[in-house]
Amino acid sequence: MKTGFISVLVLICGLGLVAPAGAVVDINTATISELQTLPRIGPGLAQAIIDYREVNGPFLSTRDIMDVPRIGDSIYEEIKDLITVDGAIAGGAMDVSGRTPGDPGGMGSEGSMMTPIVRPTPTPEPTLEEVMGHFEHEPSIREVQHAAIRYAEINPAQFAEWRRNVRGRGLWPELLQFTVGHDTDDDEGYSRSKTIGISGGTAYLGPDDEAWDWDTDNDWDYEVRMRWNLQDYCFHNDALKISSETEKQVELRQEILENITKLYFDRRRLQVETVLQPNVPIALKVKRQLQLEEFTAAIDAMTGGFFSDALKRTTP
């Protein structure tokens, strides 16, 4: 009796472990939950399968599931008998007449006619020139960089002019003095003299000698004094201020160039993605359009509207 009970128990447990016949998952219509019932398919891979078929269309054979990233031969071998694509099980792709390999009459395993699957003609992959040709009318990165620098009023030539001006100040004298002098002097003189002479033992008194004289001075004096400090010519005090300001301007210029370059190519990558993957859900199309407008607005903010104005002029 005990042995019979154990046998019945084993039989019941065995029946519970056997999967129902024909329990397969249609990978073209399955939800995330249904896909996760497959071995080694977790939430991430289930979402990847759904994303792939939304972008590329339905799977035409079960082997096409290996085109999904991270699904290779080992996973396919475990799930191939558990998946289908509109009735084609385990990779049994049908031709346009509805026949599968080993079924010359075009009938399924139960003798029913299967719906034929017609493979569409693959679209040729565009060339690099064709993809980039979509954007040849837009301003180049060099034009956008120049516009950003102009808008920020950063001009490298101005730095050199500042240095020349500071150097020129050293040629000016530290002291410049100009003096003018004017001297006017009127002098009047009178002299009287008497002559006494002795001749041959005889003394005599000569006549008086009187004289008047006038002297008038009218003198102009000019004096110019100049003094230089040659140290100012070699290194003026203002040179420190110029060097500090120049360093700030160079750092600002580099930051602007880095930011505008990143915005430009982030926008271009989004454009390329849109060209290469046009068949996407409407939600993704709206998201891409908003991102494109955001990048365009950011570039306009750094170029004073140059980017949008250029697009209006050059867009056919």
For each residue, the residues with C-beta under 8 A, 3 or more apart:
1: 4 5
2: 5 6
3: 6 7
4: 1 7 8
5: 1 2 8 9
6: 2 3 9 10
7: 3 4 10 11
8: 4 5 11 12
9: 5 6 12 13
10: 6 7 13 14
11: 7 8 14 15
12: 8 9 15 16
13: 9 10 16 17
14: 10 11 17 18
15: 11 12 18
16: 12 13
17: 13 14
18: 14 15
19: 23
20: 23
21:
22:
23: 19 20 82
24: 81 82 83 84 89
25: 30 34 35 37 38 82 83 84
26: 29 30 83 84 85 86
27: 30 35 49 53 59 62 65 83 84 85
28: 53 58 59 85 86
29: 26
30: 25 26 27 34 35 49
31: 34 35
32: 35 36 43 46 47 50
33: 36 37
34: 25 30 31 37
35: 25 27 30 31 32 38 41 45 46 49 50
36: 32 33 41 42 43 46
37: 25 33 34 41
38: 25 35 41 79 82 83
39: 75 78 79 82
40: 45 75 78 79
41: 35 36 37 38 45 46 49 75 79
42: 36 45 46
43: 32 36 46 47
44: 47 48 70
45: 35 40 41 42 48 49 68 70 71
46: 32 35 36 41 42 43 49 50
47: 32 43 44 50 51
48: 44 45 51 52 68 69 70 71
49: 27 30 35 41 45 46 52 53 65 68 71
50: 32 35 46 47 53 54
51: 47 48 54 55
52: 48 49 55 56 67 68 69
53: 27 28 49 50 56 57 58 59
54: 50 51 280 281
55: 51 52 277 279 280
56: 52 53 67 279
57: 53 279
58: 28 53 85 86
59: 27 28 53 62 64 65 85
60: 64 85 93 117 119
61: 64 85 88 91 92 93
62: 27 59 65 76 80 83 84 85 88 89 90 91 92
63: 66 76 80 91 93
64: 59 60 61 67 85
65: 27 49 59 62 68 71 76 79 83
66: 63 71 72 73 76
67: 52 56 64 71
68: 45 48 49 52 65 71
69: 48 52
70: 44 45 48
71: 45 48 49 65 66 67 68 75 76
72: 66 75 76
73: 66 76 77
74: 77 78
75: 39 40 41 71 72 78 79
76: 62 63 65 66 71 72 73 79 80
77: 73 74 80
78: 39 40 74 75
79: 38 39 40 41 65 75 76 82 83
80: 62 63 76 77 83 90 91
81: 24 89 90
82: 23 24 25 38 39 79
83: 24 25 26 27 38 62 65 79 80 89 90
84: 24 25 26 27 62 87 88 89 90
85: 26 27 28 58 59 60 61 62 64 88 117
86: 26 28 58 115 117
87: 84 108 114 115
88: 61 62 84 85 91 92 93 94 100 114 117
89: 24 62 81 83 84 92
90: 62 80 81 83 84
91: 61 62 63 80 88
92: 61 62 88 89 100 101
93: 60 61 63 88 100 117
94: 88 97 98 99 100 114 116 117
95: 98 99 116
96: 116 118
97: 94 106 116
98: 94 95 106 113 114 115 116
99: 94 95 103 104 105 106
100: 88 92 93 94 103 108 114
101: 92
102:
103: 99 100 106 107 108 109
104: 99
105: 99
106: 97 98 99 103 113 114
107: 103 111 112 113 114
108: 87 100 103 111 112 113 114
109: 103
110:
111: 107 108
112: 107 108
113: 98 106 107 108
114: 87 88 94 98 100 106 107 108
115: 86 87 98
116: 94 95 96 97 98
117: 60 85 86 88 93 94
118: 96
119: 60
120:
121:
122:
123:
124:
125:
126: 130 131 275 276
127: 130 131
128: 131 132
129: 132 133
130: 126 127 133 134
131: 126 127 128 134 272 275 276
132: 128 129 135 136
133: 129 130 136
134: 130 131 271 275
135: 132 138 268 271
136: 132 133
137: 314 315 316
138: 135 310 311 314
139: 143 144 147 306 307 310 311 314
140: 143 144
141: 144 145 261 264 265
142: 145 146
143: 139 140 146 147 310
144: 139 140 141 147 148 260 264 299 303 306 307
145: 141 142 148 149 257 260 261
146: 142 143 149 150
147: 139 143 144 150 151 303 304 306 307
148: 144 145 151 152 256 257 260 302 303
149: 145 146 152 154 155 253 256 257
150: 146 147 153
151: 147 148 302 303 304 306
152: 148 149 252 253 256 302
153: 150
154: 149 249 252 253 256
155: 149 158 159
156: 159 160 253
157: 160 161
158: 155 161 162
159: 155 156 162 163 242 246 249 250
160: 156 157 163 164
161: 157 158 164 165
162: 158 159 165 166 242 245 246
163: 159 160 166 167 239 242
164: 160 161 167 168
165: 161 162 168 169
166: 162 163 169 170 236 238 239 242
167: 163 164 170 233 236
168: 164 165 171 172
169: 165 166 172 232 236 238
170: 166 167 229 230 232 233 234 236
171: 168 233
172: 168 169
173: 176 226 227 228
174: 227 228 229 232
175: 225 226 227
176: 173 225 226
177: 223 224 225 226
178: 223 224 225
179: 221 222 223 224 225
180: 220 221 222 223
181: 219 220 221 222 223
182: 219 220 221
183: 217 218 219 220 221
184: 217 218 219
185: 215 216 217
186: 214 215 216 217
187: 214 215 216 217
188: 212 213 214 215
189: 212 213 214 215
190: 210 211 212 213
191: 210 211 213
192: 208 209 210 211
193: 208 209 210
194: 205 206 208 209
195: 205 206 207 209
196: 203 204 205 206
197: 203 204 205 206
198: 201 202 203 204
199: 202 204
200:
201: 198
202: 198 199
203: 196 197 198
204: 196 197 198 199
205: 194 195 196 197
206: 194 195 196 197
207: 195
208: 192 193 194
209: 192 193 194 195
210: 190 191 192 193
211: 190 191 192
212: 188 189 190
213: 188 189 190 191
214: 186 187 188 189
215: 185 186 187 188 189
216: 185 186 187
217: 183 184 185 186 187
218: 183 184
219: 181 182 183 184
220: 180 181 182 183
221: 179 180 181 182 183
222: 179 180 181
223: 177 178 179 180 181
224: 177 178 179
225: 175 176 177 178 179
226: 173 175 176 177
227: 173 174 175
228: 173 174 232 233
229: 170 174 232 233
230: 170 233 234
231: 234 235
232: 169 170 174 228 229 235 236 237
233: 167 170 171 228 229 230 236
234: 170 230 231
235: 231 232 239
236: 166 167 169 170 232 233 239
237: 232 240 241
238: 166 169 241 242
239: 163 166 235 236 242 243
240: 237 243 244
241: 237 238 244 245
242: 159 162 163 166 238 239 245 246
243: 239 240 246 247
244: 240 241 247 248
245: 162 241 242 248 249
246: 159 162 242 243 249 250
247: 243 244 250 251
248: 244 245 251 252
249: 154 159 245 246 252 253
250: 159 246 247 253 254
251: 247 248 254 255
252: 152 154 248 249 255 256
253: 149 152 154 156 249 250 256 257
254: 250 251 257 258
255: 251 252 258 259
256: 148 149 152 154 252 253 259 260 302
257: 145 148 149 253 254 260 261
258: 254 255 261 262
259: 255 256 262 263 302
260: 144 145 148 256 257 263 264 299 302 303
261: 141 145 257 258 264 265
262: 258 259 265 266
263: 259 260 266 267 295 298 299 302
264: 141 144 260 261 267 268 299
265: 141 261 262 268 269
266: 262 263 269 270 295
267: 263 264 270 271 292 295 296 299
268: 135 264 265 271 272
269: 265 266 272 273
270: 266 267 273 274 288 291 292 295
271: 134 135 267 268 274 275 292
272: 131 268 269 275 276
273: 269 270 276 277 288
274: 270 271 277 278 288 292
275: 126 131 134 271 272 278
276: 126 131 272 273
277: 55 273 274 280
278: 274 275
279: 55 56 57
280: 54 55 277 284 285 288
281: 54 284 285
282: 285 286
283: 286 287
284: 280 281 287 288
285: 280 281 282 288 289
286: 282 283 289 290
287: 283 284 290 291
288: 270 273 274 280 284 285 291 292
289: 285 286 292 293
290: 286 287 293 294
291: 270 287 288 294 295
292: 267 270 271 274 288 289 295 296
293: 289 290 296 297
294: 290 291 297 298
295: 263 266 267 270 291 292 298 299
296: 267 292 293 299 300 307 308 311
297: 293 294 300 301
298: 263 294 295 301 302
299: 144 260 263 264 267 295 296 302 303 307
300: 296 297 303 304 305 306 307 308
301: 297 298
302: 148 151 152 256 259 260 263 298 299
303: 144 147 148 151 260 299 300 306 307
304: 147 151 300
305: 300 308 309
306: 139 144 147 151 300 303 309 310
307: 139 144 147 296 299 300 303 310 311
308: 296 300 305 311 312
309: 305 306 312 313
310: 138 139 143 306 307 313 314
311: 138 139 296 307 308 314 315
312: 308 309 315
313: 309 310
314: 137 138 139 310 311
315: 137 311 312
316: 137
